[in-house]
Amino acid sequence: MSPQTAEAVPAAAKKSRVGGTLYRGNEGMWSWVLHRITGIAIFFFLLVHVLDTALIRVSPEAYNAVIGTYKTPIMGLGEVGLVGAIAFHALNGLRIILVDYWSKGTKYQRAMFWIVIVLWVIVMLGFTPRHLMNVFGH
C-alpha cells in the first residue's frame, strides 16, 4: 500500500486496535482457543494411553504398576478434566460443523457457543458428582 493510498482512507474508516491486539475476547476467539487446548489435551491423553497399554506386552508387572497409579484420587480428578475436555471438544466440534456448513451458521455462531457451554455444564453436572462418589467413596 503506497503512502498516497493510506492517506486517502478517511480516519473514520480505519480500524483501531483495542489494547494493541487483534483479539477482542469474544465468543469466537474463546471457542477457538478452548477447542485447540482440549484437542491437544485429548491427543496427549491418547498418546499416554496407547503407551501404557503397550506395556502389557513388554512387562505385565510394569503395566500393573502403571494401572495402579490410575486408581488414585488425583487421577480421579484428572478423569473429570478429561471428560470435560472431551465433552467440550465434541460439542464445540458440532458447533463448528454447523458454522461451516449451515447457511445461517455464522449468524448464529455466538448463540451456538453459549448453547455449547450450557450443554457442557449439564453434562459435567451429571458426570462429576457420580464419578467423584466412585473416586472418593471406596
MDTraj code that builds the backbone (N, CA, C; nanometers):
import mdtraj as md
import numpy as np

residues = "MET SER PRO GLN THR ALA GLU ALA VAL PRO ALA ALA ALA LYS LYS SER ARG VAL GLY GLY THR LEU TYR ARG GLY ASN GLU GLY MET TRP SER TRP VAL LEU HIS ARG ILE THR GLY ILE ALA ILE PHE PHE PHE LEU LEU VAL HIS VAL LEU ASP THR ALA LEU ILE ARG VAL SER PRO GLU ALA TYR ASN ALA VAL ILE GLY THR TYR LYS THR PRO ILE MET GLY LEU GLY GLU VAL GLY LEU VAL GLY ALA ILE ALA PHE HIS ALA LEU ASN GLY LEU ARG ILE ILE LEU VAL ASP TYR TRP SER LYS GLY THR LYS TYR GLN ARG ALA MET PHE TRP ILE VAL ILE VAL LEU TRP VAL ILE VAL MET LEU GLY PHE THR PRO ARG HIS LEU MET ASN VAL PHE GLY HIS".split()
xyz = np.array([
    [0.0852, -0.1173, 0.0000],
    [0.0000, 0.0000, 0.0000],
    [0.0898, 0.1237, 0.0000],
    [0.0677, 0.2092, -0.0932],
    [0.1509, 0.3290, -0.1044],
    [0.1073, 0.4325, -0.0014],
    [0.1953, 0.5263, 0.0321],
    [0.1596, 0.6307, 0.1290],
    [0.0416, 0.7142, 0.0818],
    [0.0296, 0.7335, -0.0512],
    [-0.0817, 0.8125, -0.1021],
    [-0.2141, 0.7423, -0.0773],
    [-0.2166, 0.6097, -0.0959],
    [-0.3392, 0.5335, -0.0752],
    [-0.3786, 0.5344, 0.0714],
    [-0.2812, 0.5224, 0.1609],
    [-0.3095, 0.5212, 0.3040],
    [-0.3703, 0.6536, 0.3488],
    [-0.3250, 0.7650, 0.2898],
    [-0.3779, 0.8955, 0.3282],
    [-0.5173, 0.9173, 0.2725],
    [-0.5519, 0.8490, 0.1640],
    [-0.6811, 0.8676, 0.1020],
    [-0.7935, 0.8018, 0.1820],
    [-0.7601, 0.7093, 0.2695],
    [-0.8613, 0.6425, 0.3502],
    [-0.8989, 0.7340, 0.4659],
    [-1.0276, 0.7655, 0.4800],
    [-1.0699, 0.8528, 0.5895],
    [-1.0382, 0.7897, 0.7249],
    [-1.0121, 0.8762, 0.8216],
    [-0.9757, 0.8291, 0.9558],
    [-1.0867, 0.7447, 1.0165],
    [-1.2118, 0.7759, 0.9889],
    [-1.3242, 0.7006, 1.0448],
    [-1.3280, 0.5583, 0.9902],
    [-1.2771, 0.5371, 0.8699],
    [-1.2796, 0.4044, 0.8083],
    [-1.1668, 0.3155, 0.8590],
    [-1.0632, 0.3768, 0.9170],
    [-0.9525, 0.2982, 0.9699],
    [-0.9962, 0.2330, 1.1004],
    [-0.9624, 0.1063, 1.1144],
    [-0.9978, 0.0350, 1.2379],
    [-0.8829, 0.0474, 1.3363],
    [-0.9159, 0.0917, 1.4536],
    [-0.8123, 0.0980, 1.5572],
    [-0.8161, -0.0318, 1.6362],
    [-0.7014, -0.0710, 1.6830],
    [-0.6928, -0.1933, 1.7617],
    [-0.6996, -0.1585, 1.9085],
    [-0.7896, -0.2251, 1.9788],
    [-0.8064, -0.2031, 2.1216],
    [-0.6935, -0.2738, 2.1949],
    [-0.6215, -0.2032, 2.2759],
    [-0.5162, -0.2629, 2.3562],
    [-0.4000, -0.3174, 2.2752],
    [-0.3873, -0.2795, 2.1486],
    [-0.2752, -0.3221, 2.0688],
    [-0.2816, -0.4663, 2.0225],
    [-0.3969, -0.5274, 2.0263],
    [-0.4076, -0.6667, 1.9861],
    [-0.5251, -0.6861, 1.8903],
    [-0.5168, -0.7883, 1.8097],
    [-0.6266, -0.8206, 1.7187],
    [-0.7376, -0.8958, 1.7903],
    [-0.7082, -0.9542, 1.9032],
    [-0.8055, -1.0365, 1.9734],
    [-0.8938, -0.9511, 2.0621],
    [-1.0209, -0.9747, 2.0511],
    [-1.1183, -0.8959, 2.1261],
    [-1.1747, -0.9723, 2.2460],
    [-1.1487, -1.1019, 2.2530],
    [-1.2007, -1.1791, 2.3642],
    [-1.3454, -1.2201, 2.3478],
    [-1.3991, -1.2127, 2.2272],
    [-1.5372, -1.2526, 2.2041],
    [-1.5509, -1.4040, 2.2022],
    [-1.6736, -1.4502, 2.1898],
    [-1.7032, -1.5928, 2.1950],
    [-1.6273, -1.6718, 2.0883],
    [-1.6157, -1.6174, 1.9692],
    [-1.5463, -1.6876, 1.8622],
    [-1.4015, -1.7158, 1.8962],
    [-1.3339, -1.6186, 1.9559],
    [-1.1943, -1.6385, 1.9931],
    [-1.1816, -1.7415, 2.1046],
    [-1.2671, -1.7322, 2.2063],
    [-1.2589, -1.8270, 2.3171],
    [-1.2948, -1.9675, 2.2714],
    [-1.3891, -1.9779, 2.1814],
    [-1.4241, -2.1082, 2.1251],
    [-1.3042, -2.1677, 2.0543],
    [-1.2347, -2.0870, 1.9754],
    [-1.1171, -2.1314, 1.9009],
    [-1.0070, -2.1768, 1.9970],
    [-0.9791, -2.0948, 2.0980],
    [-0.8725, -2.1254, 2.1938],
    [-0.9046, -2.2536, 2.2707],
    [-1.0258, -2.2635, 2.3237],
    [-1.0631, -2.3819, 2.4013],
    [-1.0656, -2.5077, 2.3160],
    [-1.1060, -2.4946, 2.1902],
    [-1.1082, -2.6111, 2.1018],
    [-0.9664, -2.6623, 2.0788],
    [-0.8710, -2.5722, 2.0607],
    [-0.7311, -2.6134, 2.0405],
    [-0.6729, -2.6743, 2.1674],
    [-0.6983, -2.6127, 2.2819],
    [-0.6447, -2.6644, 2.4084],
    [-0.7011, -2.8029, 2.4383],
    [-0.8325, -2.8189, 2.4240],
    [-0.8916, -2.9500, 2.4531],
    [-0.8442, -3.0541, 2.3523],
    [-0.8269, -3.0154, 2.2275],
    [-0.7770, -3.1096, 2.1274],
    [-0.6368, -3.1582, 2.1594],
    [-0.5497, -3.0677, 2.2012],
    [-0.4126, -3.1057, 2.2371],
    [-0.4122, -3.1941, 2.3619],
    [-0.4950, -3.1597, 2.4596],
    [-0.5024, -3.2403, 2.5821],
    [-0.5508, -3.3817, 2.5515],
    [-0.6513, -3.3938, 2.4669],
    [-0.7031, -3.5259, 2.4296],
    [-0.5972, -3.6041, 2.3531],
    [-0.5248, -3.5377, 2.2645],
    [-0.4184, -3.6042, 2.1900],
    [-0.3144, -3.6630, 2.2842],
    [-0.2683, -3.5840, 2.3824],
    [-0.1669, -3.6335, 2.4742],
    [-0.2204, -3.7449, 2.5633],
    [-0.3479, -3.7359, 2.6035],
    [-0.4063, -3.8461, 2.6793],
    [-0.4035, -3.9744, 2.5961],
    [-0.4450, -3.9655, 2.4705],
    [-0.4469, -4.0846, 2.3850],
    [-0.3064, -4.1402, 2.3641],
    [-0.2085, -4.0530, 2.3492],
    [-0.0701, -4.0981, 2.3340],
    [-0.0243, -4.1759, 2.4572],
    [-0.0490, -4.1209, 2.5762],
    [-0.0109, -4.1884, 2.7001],
    [-0.0889, -4.3187, 2.7153],
    [-0.2158, -4.3175, 2.6799],
    [-0.2991, -4.4368, 2.6915],
    [-0.2472, -4.5500, 2.6020],
    [-0.2092, -4.5173, 2.4809],
    [-0.1544, -4.6194, 2.3909],
    [-0.0225, -4.6726, 2.4465],
    [0.0622, -4.5841, 2.4972],
    [0.1910, -4.6272, 2.5520],
    [0.1754, -4.7136, 2.6768],
    [0.0862, -4.6734, 2.7675],
    [0.0723, -4.7552, 2.8883],
    [0.0042, -4.8884, 2.8588],
    [-0.0843, -4.8923, 2.7617],
    [-0.1452, -5.0196, 2.7235],
    [-0.0432, -5.1106, 2.6567],
    [0.0489, -5.0534, 2.5833],
    [0.1531, -5.1325, 2.5177],
    [0.2483, -5.1960, 2.6192],
    [0.2512, -5.1455, 2.7412],
    [0.3382, -5.2015, 2.8442],
    [0.3058, -5.3472, 2.8750],
    [0.1835, -5.3874, 2.8544],
    [0.1460, -5.5245, 2.8887],
    [0.2246, -5.6266, 2.8070],
    [0.2646, -5.5886, 2.6862],
    [0.3446, -5.6787, 2.6020],
    [0.4904, -5.6810, 2.6470],
    [0.5352, -5.5715, 2.7054],
    [0.6747, -5.5625, 2.7491],
    [0.6914, -5.6252, 2.8874],
    [0.6072, -5.5800, 2.9822],
    [0.6193, -5.6273, 3.1200],
    [0.4835, -5.6161, 3.1897],
    [0.4181, -5.7273, 3.2139],
    [0.2898, -5.7223, 3.2850],
    [0.3000, -5.6570, 3.4229],
    [0.4155, -5.6712, 3.4897],
    [0.4339, -5.6092, 3.6210],
    [0.4358, -5.4565, 3.6093],
    [0.5054, -5.4055, 3.5081],
    [0.5089, -5.2602, 3.4853],
    [0.3698, -5.2098, 3.4494],
    [0.2984, -5.2874, 3.3690],
    [0.1611, -5.2490, 3.3316],
    [0.0744, -5.2391, 3.4574],
    [0.0817, -5.3396, 3.5454],
    [0.0024, -5.3390, 3.6689],
    [0.0394, -5.2215, 3.7585],
    [0.1677, -5.1862, 3.7626],
    [0.2116, -5.0723, 3.8436],
    [0.1537, -4.9415, 3.7901],
    [0.1558, -4.9260, 3.6589],
    [0.1010, -4.8042, 3.5977],
    [-0.0493, -4.7971, 3.6204],
    [-0.1190, -4.9071, 3.5984],
    [-0.2642, -4.9090, 3.6185],
    [-0.2971, -4.8810, 3.7653],
    [-0.2122, -4.9259, 3.8566],
    [-0.2325, -4.8971, 3.9989],
    [-0.2279, -4.7482, 4.0294],
    [-0.1429, -4.6744, 3.9591],
    [-0.1363, -4.5292, 3.9820],
    [-0.2619, -4.4590, 3.9323],
    [-0.3327, -4.5205, 3.8392],
    [-0.4551, -4.4595, 3.7872],
    [-0.5712, -4.4687, 3.8850],
    [-0.5559, -4.5455, 3.9900],
    [-0.6638, -4.5641, 4.0868],
    [-0.6523, -4.4678, 4.2050],
    [-0.5733, -4.3621, 4.1902],
    [-0.5558, -4.2642, 4.2974],
    [-0.6585, -4.1516, 4.2826],
    [-0.6885, -4.0812, 4.3922],
    [-0.7827, -3.9685, 4.3838],
    [-0.7370, -3.8586, 4.2871],
    [-0.6071, -3.8358, 4.2775],
    [-0.5587, -3.7318, 4.1853],
    [-0.5942, -3.7684, 4.0413],
    [-0.5758, -3.8950, 4.0074],
    [-0.6116, -3.9383, 3.8715],
    [-0.7624, -3.9357, 3.8515],
    [-0.8378, -3.9599, 3.9586],
    [-0.9841, -3.9489, 3.9502],
    [-1.0266, -3.8072, 3.9165],
    [-0.9586, -3.7096, 3.9757],
    [-0.9858, -3.5698, 3.9409],
    [-0.9415, -3.5406, 3.7974],
    [-0.8299, -3.6017, 3.7570],
    [-0.7843, -3.5867, 3.6186],
    [-0.8848, -3.6421, 3.5197],
    [-0.9536, -3.7488, 3.5582],
    [-1.0569, -3.8055, 3.4711],
    [-1.1727, -3.7080, 3.4524],
    [-1.2039, -3.6314, 3.5559],
    [-1.3075, -3.5279, 3.5412],
    [-1.2629, -3.4266, 3.4364],
    [-1.1358, -3.3861, 3.4431],
    [-1.0818, -3.2937, 3.3427],
    [-1.0846, -3.3537, 3.2031],
    [-1.0516, -3.4824, 3.1927],
    [-1.0532, -3.5495, 3.0629],
    [-1.1940, -3.5533, 3.0050],
    [-1.2920, -3.5921, 3.0848],
    [-1.4303, -3.5957, 3.0364],
    [-1.4762, -3.4550, 2.9995],
    [-1.4370, -3.3558, 3.0788],
    [-1.4723, -3.2174, 3.0461],
    [-1.4135, -3.1746, 2.9133],
    [-1.2872, -3.2106, 2.8888],
    [-1.2221, -3.1746, 2.7622],
    [-1.2892, -3.2448, 2.6448],
    [-1.3189, -3.3739, 2.6604],
    [-1.3826, -3.4485, 2.5517],
    [-1.5223, -3.3946, 2.5235],
    [-1.5990, -3.3670, 2.6290],
    [-1.7357, -3.3168, 2.6099],
    [-1.7337, -3.1807, 2.5403],
    [-1.6475, -3.0894, 2.5860],
    [-1.6422, -2.9579, 2.5213],
    [-1.5964, -2.9710, 2.3769],
    [-1.4920, -3.0500, 2.3534],
    [-1.4375, -3.0633, 2.2186],
    [-1.5421, -3.1210, 2.1238],
    [-1.6173, -3.2196, 2.1702],
    [-1.7206, -3.2805, 2.0863],
    [-1.8341, -3.1824, 2.0571],
    [-1.8843, -3.1163, 2.1598],
    [-1.9956, -3.0222, 2.1407],
    [-1.9528, -2.9027, 2.0549],
    [-1.8348, -2.8511, 2.0803],
    [-1.7860, -2.7387, 2.0009],
    [-1.7567, -2.7816, 1.8577],
    [-1.7125, -2.9051, 1.8400],
    [-1.6920, -2.9566, 1.7048],
    [-1.8215, -2.9579, 1.6250],
    [-1.9309, -2.9953, 1.6899],
    [-2.0617, -2.9902, 1.6229],
    [-2.0984, -2.8463, 1.5878],
    [-2.0675, -2.7534, 1.6784],
    [-2.0927, -2.6117, 1.6508],
    [-2.0119, -2.5648, 1.5304],
    [-1.8864, -2.6070, 1.5225],
    [-1.8011, -2.5685, 1.4099],
    [-1.8566, -2.6238, 1.2794],
    [-1.9041, -2.7472, 1.2814],
    [-1.9654, -2.8058, 1.1614],
    [-2.0857, -2.7231, 1.1183],
    [-2.1685, -2.6830, 1.2150],
    [-2.2851, -2.6004, 1.1806],
    [-2.2429, -2.4644, 1.1248],
    [-2.1422, -2.4037, 1.1839],
    [-2.0947, -2.2741, 1.1332],
    [-2.0436, -2.2892, 0.9900],
    [-1.9732, -2.3992, 0.9631],
    [-1.9145, -2.4193, 0.8304],
    [-2.0162, -2.4580, 0.7237],
    [-2.1140, -2.5406, 0.7596],
    [-2.1990, -2.5992, 0.6565],
    [-2.3451, -2.5543, 0.6591],
    [-2.3879, -2.4833, 0.7598],
    [-2.5247, -2.4323, 0.7660],
    [-2.5209, -2.2889, 0.7164],
    [-2.6116, -2.2559, 0.6263],
    [-2.6087, -2.1222, 0.5658],
    [-2.6251, -2.0104, 0.6686],
    [-2.6911, -2.0374, 0.7788],
    [-2.7087, -1.9353, 0.8830],
    [-2.6136, -1.9559, 1.0009],
    [-2.5161, -2.0435, 0.9827],
    [-2.4242, -2.0771, 1.0918],
    [-2.3473, -1.9590, 1.1466],
    [-2.2963, -1.8742, 1.0571],
    [-2.2182, -1.7601, 1.1060],
    [-2.3063, -1.6590, 1.1793],
    [-2.4310, -1.6486, 1.1366],
    [-2.5230, -1.5559, 1.2020],
    [-2.5506, -1.5983, 1.3464],
    [-2.5581, -1.7284, 1.3683],
    [-2.5924, -1.7803, 1.4999],
    [-2.4736, -1.8388, 1.5762],
    [-2.3511, -1.8133, 1.5300],
    [-2.2359, -1.8749, 1.5949],
    [-2.2210, -1.8342, 1.7407],
    [-2.2517, -1.7110, 1.7735],
    [-2.2408, -1.6646, 1.9128],
    [-2.3420, -1.7371, 2.0022],
    [-2.4654, -1.7460, 1.9567],
    [-2.5684, -1.8164, 2.0342],
    [-2.5335, -1.9646, 2.0474],
    [-2.4806, -2.0228, 1.9401],
    [-2.4431, -2.1643, 1.9457],
    [-2.3292, -2.1875, 2.0443],
    [-2.2380, -2.0918, 2.0578],
    [-2.1314, -2.1058, 2.1570],
    [-2.1913, -2.1168, 2.2965],
    [-2.2871, -2.0306, 2.3281],
    [-2.3479, -2.0344, 2.4609],
    [-2.4314, -2.1603, 2.4805],
    [-2.4904, -2.2120, 2.3747],
    [-2.5610, -2.3405, 2.3835],
    [-2.4620, -2.4511, 2.4160],
    [-2.3456, -2.4480, 2.3513],
    [-2.2401, -2.5465, 2.3806],
    [-2.2008, -2.5381, 2.5275],
    [-2.1832, -2.4186, 2.5796],
    [-2.1435, -2.4016, 2.7201],
    [-2.2512, -2.4573, 2.8132],
    [-2.3779, -2.4276, 2.7848],
    [-2.4871, -2.4769, 2.8691],
    [-2.4938, -2.6296, 2.8644],
    [-2.4841, -2.6880, 2.7447],
    [-2.4852, -2.8340, 2.7333],
    [-2.3658, -2.8964, 2.8040],
    [-2.2498, -2.8318, 2.7934],
    [-2.1299, -2.8816, 2.8609],
    [-2.1491, -2.8807, 3.0128],
    [-2.2048, -2.7730, 3.0653],
    [-2.2297, -2.7650, 3.2099],
    [-2.3265, -2.8750, 3.2523],
    [-2.4318, -2.8991, 3.1737],
    [-2.5282, -3.0045, 3.2065],
    [-2.4599, -3.1412, 3.2084],
    [-2.3775, -3.1690, 3.1070],
    [-2.3047, -3.2965, 3.1023],
    [-2.2146, -3.3106, 3.2238],
    [-2.1412, -3.2046, 3.2557],
    [-2.0470, -3.2120, 3.3676],
    [-2.1196, -3.2219, 3.5022],
    [-2.2345, -3.1567, 3.5158],
    [-2.3121, -3.1686, 3.6400],
    [-2.3676, -3.3096, 3.6564],
    [-2.3955, -3.3761, 3.5455],
    [-2.4418, -3.5139, 3.5528],
    [-2.3289, -3.6120, 3.5803],
    [-2.2113, -3.5862, 3.5251],
    [-2.0993, -3.6790, 3.5381],
    [-2.0203, -3.6626, 3.6673],
    [-1.9850, -3.5400, 3.7002],
    [-1.8883, -3.5139, 3.8072],
    [-1.9288, -3.5693, 3.9440],
    [-2.0490, -3.5421, 3.9933],
    [-2.0816, -3.5945, 4.1278],
    [-2.0771, -3.7470, 4.1338],
    [-2.1321, -3.8122, 4.0343],
    [-2.1341, -3.9592, 4.0340],
    [-1.9920, -4.0149, 4.0262],
    [-1.9100, -3.9551, 3.9424],
    [-1.7726, -4.0017, 3.9292],
    [-1.6945, -3.9800, 4.0579],
    [-1.7099, -3.8639, 4.1193],
    [-1.6361, -3.8357, 4.2422],
    [-1.6830, -3.9238, 4.3577],
    [-1.8110, -3.9648, 4.3565],
    [-1.8566, -4.0610, 4.4574],
    [-1.7821, -4.1935, 4.4407],
    [-1.7579, -4.2328, 4.3169],
    [-1.6819, -4.3561, 4.2920],
    [-1.5357, -4.3396, 4.3319],
    [-1.4795, -4.2226, 4.3050],
    [-1.3379, -4.1994, 4.3353],
    [-1.3134, -4.1935, 4.4850],
    [-1.3948, -4.1175, 4.5572],
    [-1.3707, -4.0945, 4.6995],
    [-1.4572, -4.1801, 4.7923],
    [-1.5489, -4.2592, 4.7354],
    [-1.6424, -4.3336, 4.8182],
    [-1.6007, -4.4749, 4.8519],
    [-1.4809, -4.5136, 4.8192],
    [-1.4408, -4.6526, 4.8462],
    [-1.4372, -4.6794, 4.9930],
])
top = md.Topology()
chain = top.add_chain()
for i, resn in enumerate(residues, 1):
    res = top.add_residue(resn, chain, resSeq=i)
    for name in ("N", "CA", "C"):
        top.add_atom(name, md.element.get_by_symbol(name[0]), res)
traj = md.Trajectory(xyz[None], top)
